[in-house]
Each structure stands twice: as structure tokens, then as C-alpha cells.
Amino acid sequence: MKLIPFKVQSVEDSPGERPYGIDQIKAPEMWDKGERGKGVVVAILDTGVDITHPDLKDRIIDGRNFTFEGPSTDITDRNGHGTHVAGTIAGTQDGQGVVGVAPEASLLICKVLDRNGSGSYADITEAIRWATKWRGPNGERVRVMNMSLGGPTSDKRQYKAILEACAEGILFAVASGNEGDSDESTMEFGYPSLYNECITVSACDQEKKLAPFSNNSKQVDVISAGVDVLSTYPTGKYAVLSGTSMATPHVAGALALIINIGEKYFDRTLTESEIYALLVQCCCSLGYKPTSEGHGIIDLTGMNKKCEK
């Protein structure tokens, strides 16, 4: 399996602005209510992470390398993709750098792709199973997995691992893919985006217009910012990237906030299907076909209104 192709627009020393995708899904309104993803662990299956990045170093709870690129303890990102994804999910809110959707969530880093963005089905499957069984120092466990990667064929072992993780209450946010042809009537295919159990994410731009590269399929669930997305990058820098890989972590971060809000309201641990139902309830259509946008773009304030009295 490989990284879904993405485009690096620019690399910067300092950002100077809040990423627009954070505002699109109304995450700041949730922060104002005290919901920042605290206590939720999101596993990132990607190229690793810049463990010294000032916006990420306090968010990383644990990690493991599943590639042949160094020892199992080496989760260093030598590509850039994984670090960018991590910042969108949980960049620390400290008044500097960039902030993520869930700035107090914890990140479990599973390095499954090497510096070239390649990895085997077997290694990724092992990482899914490891993350499912992982327990933190205080009994923490993974609630969400972000997979901004893909392959051309289905893999029985990997699919079984995903099903087992879902049975443990874990949600999967996965990228739809970047082989789109700007034609909503045609479908594009790849895995794990075509697994019904995964939350498949397509991409839009700052004007909430469908990205021309975004894959269409009957398994698309939601749409989020994936064009010119600003986030963290290796060696303490920041970069603007485009791709459905950039849209997916917005949804992973949103799921962390939804878990916070929903479980506080219901006063119990919610199942994977219950959390997905809450996600769907706060989606708003952008006017595209369901094969392009699924249920639409997330508006976290809509879910919050349903959970408050």
C-alpha cells in the first residue's frame, strides 16, 4: 500500500494563521465549551511523525515502527505526510504554530509507510491489530484510527483486522483517494476506502467546492477541507498540502470531539455505530451527489445542540 498522492504547495517556517479547515467544521466553538479531545487517543497509520515538533511533542502518547526503516522504536517521519496529518488532528493550542481539530487529544503513532510512502499490507494489518490491543499507562485505548493511505485491491487479513477493531469500538477515518476526474458520474476505487465499516472522506476547498481530484464512490461518508491545507511539517516547519489525505484528519479530529461531547451527555462509553450516528447528525450537504460528499460537511455545533438541554 502507498500514500495517496498529494501535492506540497509550500513549506514555511511559521504559519501566521489558523488553518481554514478547522473553522469550516466549527471546531473553535467546541473549544469554547471546553471540548478539545482530552482523553481520546487517535492512532495515525502513516509515515511517522516529527517527535520534536513544538506543536506535536506533547500530544504523542506512544508509537511503534512497523517498517524496515530503523528499529521498532523509531517513528521518525522522513517523508512529511504523517507529520502533516498529525498536526491537523491534534496540533497543540498554545498560541503559536498551528492548532488541530482536537488540540488535547493523544496521538498513537504507527509508522507503516517508509520515506517513499510505501508499505506492505501485512505491516499495516499488524499495526491495526497492535493499535487495537494497545493500552496506555492509565488504561487509555485507541478510539479512532486515521488511514490516509490506500491500495488497489482488498486484503482479507487487513479487512478482518478492521472488523475486529470496529468490534472494539474503534472508528476508521480513511481517505477516498485522489484519482478523481471532476466527473461526479464516474466512480474511482481503492482500499480501505471501499470498506463499508470505514468512514471514507472526500475533499473540498476553502469555498466548500468539491476538489477535482477527490474520488467518487458509493462508500463516501463525509467531505472536509483537503485543498491548500496548512499543518505541521518535519524539522519544526509548516507546509501547505492538498489531497484527500489532508481532509481525512479533519474528520478524525472531529470524531475525538464528538466522543467527548456524546459520552459526556450519555454518561457512558458509546459504541462505534453510536458515534457514527452522531457524526451523521451534524453533517450538512454542500449540494453534491452522495457519491461525492456522502452526508456532507461536518458542523460540530449541530451535534452539540442535539446533545445539550
C-alpha positions in Angstrom: 0.0 0.0 0.0 1.1 3.6 -0.6 0.4 7.1 0.3 -2.5 8.5 -1.7 -0.7 11.0 -4.0 -0.7 14.5 -2.5 0.8 17.9 -3.5 3.1 20.0 -1.4 2.2 23.6 -2.2 4.7 25.3 0.1 6.9 24.9 3.2 7.1 27.7 5.8 9.0 28.5 9.0 5.9 30.0 10.7 2.2 29.8 9.7 0.7 33.1 10.8 -2.9 31.9 10.6 -5.4 29.3 11.8 -6.0 26.5 9.2 -9.3 27.2 7.4 -10.5 23.6 7.7 -10.6 24.0 11.5 -13.1 26.8 11.2 -15.1 25.0 8.4 -16.2 22.3 10.8 -16.8 24.8 13.7 -14.1 23.2 16.0 -13.3 26.5 17.8 -16.9 26.7 19.0 -16.4 23.4 20.7 -13.2 24.6 22.3 -15.1 27.5 23.8 -17.3 24.9 25.5 -14.3 23.1 26.9 -14.3 20.2 24.4 -10.8 19.7 23.0 -10.5 15.9 22.7 -8.9 15.3 26.0 -8.7 11.6 26.9 -9.3 10.4 23.4 -6.5 8.5 21.7 -6.2 8.7 17.9 -3.9 6.3 16.1 -2.2 7.6 13.0 -1.1 4.9 10.5 1.2 6.8 8.2 4.9 7.8 7.6 5.6 8.5 11.3 5.9 11.9 12.9 8.4 14.7 13.8 8.5 13.8 17.5 10.3 17.1 18.3 7.9 19.4 16.6 6.7 22.0 19.1 3.1 21.6 18.1 3.2 17.8 18.4 5.7 16.7 21.1 3.2 17.0 23.9 0.4 15.1 22.0 2.3 11.9 21.3 1.4 9.2 23.9 3.3 6.2 22.3 4.3 4.8 18.9 5.9 1.9 17.0 7.7 1.5 13.7 6.3 -1.3 11.5 8.6 -0.7 8.6 12.1 -1.8 7.8 13.3 1.8 8.2 15.0 1.6 11.6 14.2 -0.2 14.8 10.7 -0.6 16.1 11.1 2.4 18.4 12.0 4.7 15.5 8.8 6.6 14.5 10.7 9.5 12.8 8.9 10.9 9.8 11.3 11.0 6.8 8.5 11.9 4.3 6.4 14.7 5.9 3.0 13.3 5.2 2.4 11.7 8.7 3.6 14.9 10.5 1.1 17.0 8.4 -1.8 14.6 9.3 -0.9 14.7 13.0 -1.0 18.5 13.1 -4.5 18.6 11.6 -5.8 16.1 14.1 -4.2 17.4 17.3 -1.8 20.3 16.9 -1.4 21.9 20.4 -3.4 25.1 21.1 -0.6 27.3 22.5 -1.0 30.5 20.6 1.9 29.6 18.3 2.2 27.4 15.2 -0.9 25.7 14.1 -3.8 24.2 16.1 -5.5 20.9 15.3 -9.2 20.0 15.4 -8.8 18.2 18.8 -5.8 20.0 20.4 -5.8 18.0 23.6 -6.3 14.5 22.0 -3.4 12.0 22.3 -1.7 10.5 19.3 -0.5 6.9 18.9 1.9 6.9 16.1 2.1 3.8 13.9 4.8 4.2 11.3 3.6 1.9 8.5 5.0 3.7 5.4 8.6 4.4 4.7 10.3 7.6 3.4 8.9 6.9 0.0 5.4 6.5 1.2 5.3 2.7 0.7 4.3 -0.1 3.0 3.0 -3.7 2.9 -0.5 -4.9 3.5 1.0 -7.2 6.2 2.7 -4.4 8.1 -0.3 -2.2 8.0 -2.5 -5.1 9.2 -0.1 -5.8 12.1 -0.3 -2.1 13.0 -4.1 -2.2 13.1 -4.0 -5.2 15.4 -1.3 -3.7 17.6 -3.2 -0.4 18.0 -6.4 -2.2 18.7 -4.8 -4.1 21.6 -2.7 -1.2 22.8 -3.3 0.2 26.3 -1.8 3.4 27.7 -0.2 4.0 31.1 -3.6 4.9 32.6 -5.6 2.3 30.7 -6.2 4.5 27.6 -7.1 2.8 24.4 -7.5 3.8 20.8 -10.9 5.2 19.8 -10.1 6.4 16.3 -7.6 5.3 13.6 -6.6 7.7 10.7 -5.5 6.0 7.5 -4.6 8.5 4.7 -3.3 5.7 2.5 -4.6 3.2 0.0 -4.1 0.2 -2.2 -5.7 -1.1 -5.4 -7.0 -4.4 -4.0 -8.8 -5.7 -1.0 -6.9 -7.7 1.5 -8.7 -10.3 3.6 -6.4 -10.2 6.6 -6.5 -6.4 6.7 -10.3 -6.3 6.4 -10.6 -8.8 9.2 -8.3 -6.7 11.4 -10.5 -3.6 10.6 -13.7 -5.6 11.6 -12.1 -6.7 14.8 -11.1 -3.1 15.7 -14.6 -1.9 14.9 -16.0 -4.6 17.2 -13.8 -3.0 19.9 -15.4 0.4 19.4 -12.7 1.9 17.1 -13.7 4.2 14.2 -11.7 4.4 11.0 -11.3 7.7 9.1 -9.9 6.9 5.7 -9.1 8.9 2.5 -11.3 8.4 -0.5 -8.4 8.8 -2.9 -7.0 11.4 -5.4 -7.8 9.8 -8.8 -10.9 11.9 -9.4 -11.7 13.2 -12.8 -14.0 16.1 -11.9 -17.0 14.0 -13.1 -19.5 13.1 -10.4 -21.0 10.4 -12.6 -17.8 8.3 -12.6 -16.6 6.2 -9.7 -13.0 5.6 -8.6 -11.9 2.7 -6.5 -9.3 1.8 -3.8 -9.0 0.3 -0.3 -9.6 0.7 2.6 -11.9 3.5 1.3 -14.4 0.9 -0.2 -14.9 -0.9 3.1 -18.3 0.0 4.4 -17.1 -0.1 8.0 -14.6 2.8 7.3 -15.6 6.4 7.3 -14.5 7.5 3.8 -13.6 11.2 3.4 -13.6 13.2 0.2 -12.1 16.7 -0.2 -13.3 20.3 -0.7 -11.6 23.7 -0.9 -11.9 26.8 1.2 -15.0 27.8 -0.7 -16.5 24.4 0.1 -16.3 23.3 -3.5 -15.6 19.7 -4.4 -11.9 19.2 -5.1 -11.5 18.0 -8.7 -9.0 15.2 -7.6 -11.4 13.8 -5.0 -12.6 10.2 -5.6 -16.2 9.4 -6.0 -17.7 6.2 -4.7 -20.8 4.8 -3.1 -18.8 4.5 0.2 -18.0 8.2 0.7 -19.4 9.3 4.1 -18.3 12.9 4.6 -16.4 15.7 2.9 -13.8 18.0 4.5 -11.0 20.5 3.7 -8.4 19.0 1.5 -7.1 21.8 -0.7 -4.2 24.0 0.4 -4.3 22.8 4.0 -1.8 24.2 6.4 -0.3 22.0 9.1 2.9 20.8 10.7 5.9 19.5 8.8 9.2 17.9 9.7 12.1 19.8 11.3 9.7 22.1 13.1 8.3 23.7 10.0 4.8 24.0 8.4 3.5 23.2 5.0 0.5 23.6 2.8 -0.6 20.4 1.2 -3.5 19.2 -0.9 -5.2 15.8 -1.1 -8.0 13.7 0.5 -5.2 12.7 2.9 -5.5 16.2 4.3 -9.3 16.0 4.5 -9.3 12.8 6.5 -7.6 14.0 9.7 -10.2 16.8 10.0 -12.7 14.0 10.4 -10.5 12.0 12.8 -10.1 15.1 15.0 -13.9 15.8 14.8 -14.6 12.3 15.9 -12.5 12.9 19.0 -14.6 15.9 19.9 -17.8 14.0 19.1 -16.7 11.3 21.5 -16.1 13.9 24.2 -19.4 15.6 23.8 -21.5 12.4 23.2 -20.1 10.4 26.1 -20.5 13.3 28.5 -24.1 13.7 27.5 -25.0 10.0 27.7 -22.7 9.4 30.7 -21.3 6.1 29.2 -19.0 4.8 26.6 -20.6 4.9 23.2 -20.3 2.2 20.6 -18.7 2.7 17.2 -22.1 2.8 15.5 -23.5 5.3 18.0 -20.6 7.7 17.4 -21.0 7.3 13.7 -24.7 8.2 14.1 -23.8 11.4 16.0 -21.3 12.2 13.2 -24.0 11.9 10.5 -26.4 14.0 12.5 -24.1 17.0 12.4 -23.4 16.8 8.7 -24.7 19.4 6.2 -25.0 18.8 2.4 -23.0 21.0 0.1 -25.3 20.1 -2.8 -23.2 17.4 -4.4 -24.1 13.8 -5.1 -23.8 11.4 -2.1 -21.1 9.6 -4.1 -19.0 12.9 -3.9 -19.8 14.2 -0.4 -21.6 11.4 1.5 -23.7 13.1 4.2 -21.9 16.4 3.7 -19.5 18.6 5.7 -19.3 18.4 9.5 -20.8 21.2 11.6 -19.9 20.3 15.1 -22.3 22.9 16.6 -25.2 20.9 15.1 -24.2 17.9 17.1 -23.6 19.9 20.2 -27.1 21.4 20.0 -28.6 17.9 19.9 -26.6 16.9 23.0 -27.4 19.9 25.1 -30.5 20.9 27.0 
